[in-house]
Amino acid sequence: MCMCWGRGTIIKWSLKKEKAKTTEVNQHQLEIFQEENQKLSKIVDFYSQDMQKQLEALDQLGERKQRDHNISYAQAKGVIFGSSSYECQEAVHENLREGVQMAKVKALIVESGSVP
């Protein structure tokens, strides 16, 4: 009985050994890529959350500025038009009534022709 290996057997054995080695290398590279992918995913999640917080802060700042502008406008309007208190409104209305009455009197005087 001869224990000779044929050339085909040696090639098959060599190919199996090479395939096993390639599989092992590929498996190791896959593990490295998966670890890197997890690290990158964590980084992306962190920056996404940070960006979301920054956007919310900007929105709140914009809302606060708009609210401050509205308050300032209302206060200025109250000072200019006297709408900040009831007494001021009454004084404005009283002055308007007096002005209208004076205009009517002047119109009657002009119509009657008794203007000096």
Backbone as numpy.savetxt, mean C-alpha at the origin, in Angstrom:
# Nx Ny Nz CAx CAy CAz Cx Cy Cz
35.64 -76.24 -14.93 34.81 -75.09 -14.93 35.70 -73.85 -14.93
35.43 -72.99 -15.83 36.25 -71.80 -16.02 35.54 -70.61 -15.42
36.24 -69.83 -14.65 35.67 -68.65 -13.98 36.03 -67.39 -14.78
36.00 -67.48 -16.02 36.34 -66.35 -16.87 35.12 -65.46 -17.07
35.42 -64.27 -17.02 34.35 -63.31 -17.28 34.44 -62.88 -18.72
33.34 -62.83 -19.30 33.33 -62.38 -20.68 33.39 -60.85 -20.74
33.78 -60.41 -21.88 33.92 -58.97 -22.06 32.60 -58.25 -21.82
31.48 -58.79 -22.21 30.16 -58.20 -22.02 29.80 -58.08 -20.56
30.19 -59.10 -19.78 29.89 -59.09 -18.35 30.65 -57.97 -17.67
31.89 -57.79 -18.03 32.71 -56.74 -17.42 32.12 -55.37 -17.76
31.69 -55.20 -18.99 31.12 -53.92 -19.40 29.82 -53.66 -18.64
28.98 -54.68 -18.51 27.72 -54.52 -17.77 28.00 -54.15 -16.32
28.96 -54.87 -15.73 29.30 -54.60 -14.33 29.84 -53.18 -14.18
30.67 -52.76 -15.11 31.26 -51.42 -15.10 30.17 -50.36 -15.27
29.22 -50.62 -16.17 28.11 -49.68 -16.38 27.23 -49.56 -15.14
26.96 -50.70 -14.48 26.16 -50.67 -13.25 26.87 -49.86 -12.17
28.18 -50.07 -12.06 28.96 -49.35 -11.06 28.96 -47.85 -11.37
29.14 -47.50 -12.63 29.13 -46.09 -13.04 27.76 -45.47 -12.82
26.71 -46.22 -13.12 25.34 -45.73 -12.92 25.07 -45.49 -11.44
25.52 -46.40 -10.60 25.34 -46.24 -9.15 26.08 -45.00 -8.66
27.29 -44.79 -9.17 28.07 -43.62 -8.76 27.39 -42.33 -9.24
26.90 -42.31 -10.47 26.20 -41.15 -11.01 24.94 -40.87 -10.22
24.22 -41.92 -9.87 23.00 -41.76 -9.07 23.32 -41.16 -7.72
24.40 -41.63 -7.11 24.81 -41.11 -5.81 25.18 -39.62 -5.91
25.93 -39.26 -6.94 26.32 -37.86 -7.14 25.08 -37.00 -7.40
24.19 -37.49 -8.25 22.97 -36.75 -8.55 22.10 -36.58 -7.30
22.02 -37.61 -6.49 21.24 -37.54 -5.25 21.83 -36.48 -4.32
23.15 -36.47 -4.22 23.81 -35.48 -3.37 23.55 -34.06 -3.89
23.64 -33.86 -5.20 23.37 -32.55 -5.78 21.92 -32.13 -5.56
21.01 -33.08 -5.67 19.60 -32.80 -5.43 19.38 -32.33 -3.99
20.03 -32.98 -3.03 19.90 -32.58 -1.63 20.43 -31.16 -1.43
21.56 -30.86 -2.07 22.13 -29.50 -1.97 21.16 -28.48 -2.55
20.60 -28.78 -3.72 19.65 -27.86 -4.35 18.40 -27.66 -3.48
17.92 -28.73 -2.87 16.74 -28.62 -2.01 17.03 -27.75 -0.79
18.22 -27.91 -0.20 18.60 -27.08 0.95 18.70 -25.61 0.53
19.33 -25.36 -0.61 19.44 -23.98 -1.10 18.07 -23.40 -1.41
17.20 -24.22 -1.96 15.84 -23.78 -2.28 15.09 -23.39 -1.01
15.25 -24.17 0.05 14.60 -23.85 1.32 15.13 -22.54 1.89
16.45 -22.35 1.82 17.05 -21.10 2.31 16.50 -19.91 1.53
16.48 -20.05 0.20 15.97 -18.96 -0.63 14.49 -18.69 -0.38
13.72 -19.74 -0.15 12.30 -19.57 0.15 12.11 -18.78 1.44
12.94 -19.08 2.45 12.86 -18.35 3.71 13.21 -16.88 3.51
14.24 -16.63 2.71 14.65 -15.25 2.44 13.53 -14.50 1.71
12.96 -15.13 0.70 11.87 -14.50 -0.05 10.68 -14.23 0.86
10.32 -15.19 1.70 9.21 -14.99 2.64 9.48 -13.82 3.57
10.70 -13.74 4.09 11.06 -12.65 4.99 10.92 -11.30 4.29
11.49 -11.20 3.08 11.42 -9.92 2.37 10.00 -9.60 1.93
9.21 -10.61 1.59 7.81 -10.36 1.23 7.05 -9.80 2.42
7.25 -10.38 3.59 6.58 -9.88 4.79 7.05 -8.47 5.11
8.35 -8.23 4.97 8.90 -6.90 5.24 8.32 -5.87 4.27
8.23 -6.22 3.01 7.66 -5.31 2.02 6.19 -5.05 2.32
5.46 -6.08 2.73 4.05 -5.91 3.07 3.90 -4.93 4.24
4.76 -5.07 5.25 4.73 -4.15 6.39 5.03 -2.73 5.95
6.00 -2.57 5.06 6.34 -1.23 4.58 5.19 -0.62 3.79
4.53 -1.42 2.95 3.39 -0.92 2.19 2.25 -0.51 3.11
1.99 -1.32 4.14 0.94 -0.97 5.10 1.29 0.31 5.83
2.56 0.48 6.19 2.98 1.70 6.88 2.79 2.92 5.97
3.11 2.78 4.69 2.91 3.88 3.76 1.43 4.21 3.59
0.59 3.17 3.51 -0.85 3.40 3.41 -1.37 4.13 4.63
-0.92 3.71 5.82 -1.36 4.37 7.05 -0.88 5.81 7.09
0.34 6.05 6.63 0.86 7.41 6.59 0.03 8.28 5.65
-0.31 7.73 4.50 -1.14 8.46 3.54 -2.51 8.76 4.11
-3.12 7.78 4.79 -4.42 8.00 5.40 -4.32 9.06 6.49
-3.26 9.01 7.28 -3.08 9.98 8.36 -2.91 11.38 7.78
-2.11 11.50 6.71 -1.93 12.81 6.08 -3.24 13.33 5.52
-4.02 12.45 4.89 -5.31 12.87 4.34 -6.24 13.30 5.46
-6.25 12.55 6.55 -7.10 12.88 7.70 -6.66 14.22 8.29
-5.34 14.43 8.44 -4.83 15.70 8.96 -5.20 16.85 8.03
-5.12 16.61 6.71 -5.49 17.63 5.75 -6.98 17.97 5.89
-7.82 16.95 6.02 -9.26 17.19 6.16 -9.56 17.97 7.43
-8.88 17.63 8.52 -9.09 18.33 9.78 -8.65 19.78 9.64
-7.48 20.00 9.05 -6.97 21.36 8.86 -7.92 22.17 7.98
-8.43 21.53 6.92 -9.35 22.21 6.02 -10.63 22.60 6.77
-11.15 21.67 7.57 -12.37 21.95 8.33 -12.13 23.07 9.33
-10.97 23.06 9.97 -10.67 24.12 10.93 -10.54 25.47 10.23
-9.86 25.48 9.09 -9.70 26.73 8.35 -11.05 27.23 7.86
-11.87 26.33 7.38 -13.21 26.70 6.91 -14.02 27.28 8.06
-13.87 26.67 9.24 -14.59 27.17 10.41 -14.15 28.57 10.78
-12.87 28.85 10.68 -12.37 30.18 11.02 -12.82 31.19 9.97
-12.71 30.82 8.69 -13.04 31.76 7.63 -14.54 32.04 7.58
-15.35 30.99 7.62 -16.78 31.16 7.45 -17.54 31.19 8.76
-16.87 31.06 9.86 -17.54 31.13 11.15 -18.38 29.90 11.45
-18.05 28.79 10.87 -18.86 27.59 11.09 -18.33 26.75 12.24
-17.37 27.31 13.00 -16.82 26.52 14.09 -17.68 26.58 15.33
-18.56 27.60 15.42 -19.46 27.65 16.57 -20.81 28.21 16.13
-21.81 27.94 16.92 -23.17 28.36 16.61 -23.29 29.87 16.65
-22.61 30.51 17.62 -22.69 31.96 17.76 -22.14 32.67 16.53
-21.04 32.18 16.00 -20.47 32.79 14.80 -21.43 32.66 13.63
-22.07 31.52 13.51 -23.02 31.32 12.43 -24.19 32.29 12.56
-24.67 32.46 13.78 -25.78 33.38 14.00 -25.38 34.80 13.63
-24.17 35.20 13.99 -23.71 36.55 13.66 -23.63 36.74 12.15
-23.15 35.75 11.43 -23.07 35.85 9.98 -24.46 35.95 9.38
-25.39 35.11 9.86 -26.76 35.15 9.34 -27.43 36.50 9.64
-27.20 37.04 10.83 -27.77 38.33 11.21 -27.24 39.43 10.31
-25.94 39.41 10.05 -25.36 40.41 9.16 -25.93 40.29 7.75
-26.15 39.08 7.29 -26.74 38.88 5.96 -28.15 39.43 5.91
-28.94 39.16 6.96 -30.32 39.67 7.00 -30.32 41.20 6.95
-29.45 41.81 7.75 -29.37 43.27 7.77 -28.94 43.81 6.41
-28.01 43.13 5.78 -27.55 43.56 4.46 -28.65 43.46 3.43
-29.44 42.40 3.47 -30.55 42.24 2.53 -31.58 43.33 2.76
-31.90 43.61 4.02 -32.88 44.66 4.33 -32.39 46.02 3.84
-31.11 46.31 4.05 -30.56 47.59 3.59 -30.63 47.68 2.07
-30.36 46.58 1.38 -30.42 46.58 -0.08 -31.84 46.83 -0.55
-32.83 46.25 0.13 -34.23 46.47 -0.24 -34.62 47.94 -0.03
-34.19 48.50 1.08 -34.51 49.91 1.36 -33.89 50.81 0.30
-32.63 50.54 -0.06 -31.97 51.36 -1.07 -32.67 51.22 -2.41
-33.12 50.00 -2.73 -33.82 49.79 -3.99 -35.13 50.57 -4.02
-35.86 50.60 -2.90 -37.11 51.35 -2.83 -36.85 52.85 -2.98
-35.79 53.32 -2.38 -35.45 54.74 -2.47 -35.13 55.10 -3.91
-34.36 54.24 -4.58 -33.99 54.51 -5.97 -35.23 54.49 -6.85
-36.14 53.54 -6.61 -37.35 53.44 -7.42 -38.26 54.65 -7.22
-38.35 55.10 -6.00 -39.26 56.22 -5.72 -38.70 57.54 -6.24
-37.42 57.56 -6.50 -36.80 58.75 -7.06 -36.46 59.79 -6.03
-36.52 59.46 -4.79 -36.21 60.45 -3.75 -34.75 60.38 -3.33
-33.91 60.01 -4.25 -32.48 59.96 -3.96 -31.95 61.38 -4.10
-31.24 61.90 -3.11 -30.76 63.27 -3.20 -29.74 63.47 -4.29
